[in-house]
């Protein structure tokens, strides 16, 4: 009789444990969803970038989108854009419409922030990262069905003295 009671109680507690694990899995998926591994890659590469302690650098940034401005060479020092040159070799002045297009993605830190924001907003976000420094080399964002695709490509990265 006692063993039947123990077996019944054990089945009850096992059922509760399985239900708890299932609910935990649902909460986890709701919070991180299909982007879990992208969040992990973002975290690893953001840490790699920060560990390099790079404060002065230059890179080419290309936007592939329905945008009026699609290319700039950007120099960054201490987290601030210090110069920007467009595809014609003309300096882009701060406050111009062209500067505004690039300023929100014109530093590596801003690119990481953009990736994180879009992952949270559940955009289809496909970033790739530089294996040495960890900065994003290509980022594609797409909000399903809205034809709002935009791709950022980072090339010719160089650390400056």
C-alpha positions as CSV (number, residue, x, y, z in Angstrom):
1,X,0.0,0.0,0.0
2,X,2.8,2.4,0.9
3,X,4.7,1.7,-2.3
4,X,1.6,2.5,-4.3
5,X,1.3,5.8,-2.6
6,X,5.0,6.6,-3.2
7,X,4.7,5.6,-6.9
8,X,1.7,7.8,-7.3
9,X,3.4,10.8,-5.6
10,X,6.5,10.2,-7.7
11,X,4.4,10.3,-10.9
12,X,2.7,13.5,-9.8
13,X,6.1,15.2,-9.0
14,X,7.6,14.0,-12.3
15,X,4.6,15.4,-14.1
16,X,5.0,18.8,-12.4
17,X,8.7,18.8,-13.2
18,X,8.0,18.1,-16.9
19,X,5.3,20.8,-16.9
20,X,7.8,23.3,-15.3
21,X,10.5,22.5,-17.9
22,X,8.0,22.9,-20.7
23,X,6.9,26.3,-19.4
24,X,10.5,27.4,-18.9
25,X,11.3,26.4,-22.5
26,X,8.3,28.4,-23.8
27,X,9.4,31.5,-21.8
28,X,13.0,31.1,-23.1
29,X,11.8,30.9,-26.7
30,X,9.5,33.9,-26.2
31,X,12.4,35.9,-24.9
32,X,15.1,34.8,-27.3
33,X,13.2,33.1,-30.1
34,X,15.0,32.1,-33.2
35,X,17.6,34.8,-32.6
36,X,19.2,33.1,-29.6
37,X,22.4,32.1,-31.5
38,X,22.6,35.5,-33.1
39,X,22.5,37.1,-29.7
40,X,25.3,34.8,-28.5
41,X,27.4,35.6,-31.6
42,X,26.8,39.3,-31.1
43,X,27.9,39.1,-27.4
44,X,31.1,37.1,-28.3
45,X,32.1,39.5,-31.1
46,X,31.2,42.6,-29.1
47,X,33.5,41.3,-26.3
48,X,36.2,40.5,-28.8
49,X,36.0,44.0,-30.3
50,X,36.1,45.7,-26.8
51,X,39.1,43.6,-25.8
52,X,41.1,45.0,-28.7
53,X,40.8,48.5,-27.2
54,X,40.8,50.1,-30.7
55,X,40.1,53.8,-30.4
56,X,41.1,55.1,-33.9
57,X,40.2,53.3,-37.1
58,X,38.9,53.8,-40.6
59,X,36.6,51.7,-42.8
60,X,34.4,51.8,-45.9
61,X,30.7,51.4,-45.4
62,X,28.4,50.5,-48.2
63,X,24.6,50.5,-47.9
64,X,22.7,48.2,-50.2
65,X,19.2,49.6,-50.1
66,X,16.8,52.0,-51.8
67,X,18.8,54.9,-50.3
68,X,20.1,58.1,-51.9
69,X,23.5,57.7,-50.3
70,X,25.2,54.3,-50.4
71,X,28.9,54.6,-49.7
72,X,31.2,56.4,-47.3
73,X,34.8,56.1,-46.0
74,X,34.5,56.8,-42.3
75,X,37.2,57.6,-39.7
76,X,36.4,57.2,-36.1
77,X,38.4,58.3,-33.0
78,X,37.3,57.7,-29.4
79,X,33.9,56.5,-30.5
80,X,33.2,59.7,-32.6
81,X,33.1,60.1,-36.4
82,X,35.9,62.5,-37.2
83,X,35.7,62.4,-40.9
84,X,33.6,61.0,-43.7
85,X,34.2,61.0,-47.4
86,X,31.5,59.9,-50.0
87,X,32.0,57.8,-53.1
88,X,33.0,60.9,-55.1
89,X,35.8,61.7,-52.8
90,X,34.0,64.7,-51.3
91,X,34.1,65.3,-47.6
92,X,30.7,64.8,-46.0
93,X,29.9,67.7,-43.6
94,X,28.3,67.1,-40.2
95,X,24.6,67.9,-40.3
96,X,24.2,67.2,-44.0
97,X,21.5,64.7,-45.1
98,X,24.3,62.4,-46.2
99,X,26.0,62.6,-42.8
100,X,22.7,61.8,-41.1
101,X,22.2,58.6,-43.1
102,X,25.6,57.3,-42.0
103,X,26.0,58.7,-38.5
104,X,23.8,56.1,-36.8
105,X,25.9,53.2,-38.2
106,X,29.2,55.1,-38.6
107,X,31.0,53.5,-35.7
108,X,31.6,49.8,-34.8
109,X,29.8,50.4,-31.5
110,X,26.8,51.8,-33.4
111,X,26.7,48.8,-35.7
112,X,26.6,46.5,-32.7
113,X,23.8,48.5,-31.2
114,X,21.9,48.4,-34.5
115,X,22.2,44.6,-34.7
116,X,21.0,44.2,-31.1
117,X,18.0,46.5,-31.7
118,X,16.9,44.7,-34.8
119,X,17.3,41.3,-33.1
120,X,15.0,42.5,-30.3
121,X,12.5,43.9,-32.9
122,X,12.5,40.4,-34.5
123,X,13.8,41.5,-37.9
124,X,15.5,38.8,-39.9
125,X,19.1,39.8,-39.0
126,X,22.0,38.1,-40.7
127,X,25.4,39.5,-39.4
128,X,28.9,38.2,-40.1
129,X,31.9,39.2,-38.1
130,X,35.6,39.8,-38.6
131,X,37.5,36.8,-37.2
132,X,40.4,38.9,-35.9
133,X,38.8,42.0,-34.5
134,X,35.1,41.0,-34.0
135,X,33.5,44.0,-35.8
136,X,30.6,43.3,-38.1
137,X,31.6,42.8,-41.8
138,X,28.2,42.4,-43.2
139,X,24.7,42.9,-41.8
140,X,21.4,42.2,-43.6
141,X,18.1,43.4,-42.0
142,X,14.7,42.5,-43.4
143,X,11.4,42.9,-41.8
144,X,9.4,40.1,-43.4
145,X,7.0,41.2,-46.1
146,X,7.7,44.9,-45.9
147,X,10.5,45.1,-48.6
148,X,12.6,47.0,-46.2
149,X,15.8,45.1,-46.9
150,X,19.0,46.9,-46.1
151,X,22.5,45.5,-46.1
152,X,25.6,47.1,-44.6
153,X,29.0,46.0,-45.8
154,X,32.1,47.0,-44.0
155,X,35.4,46.7,-46.0
156,X,39.0,48.1,-45.9
157,X,39.0,48.3,-42.1
158,X,42.3,49.6,-40.7
159,X,43.5,50.5,-37.3
160,X,45.0,54.0,-37.2
161,X,47.7,55.3,-34.8
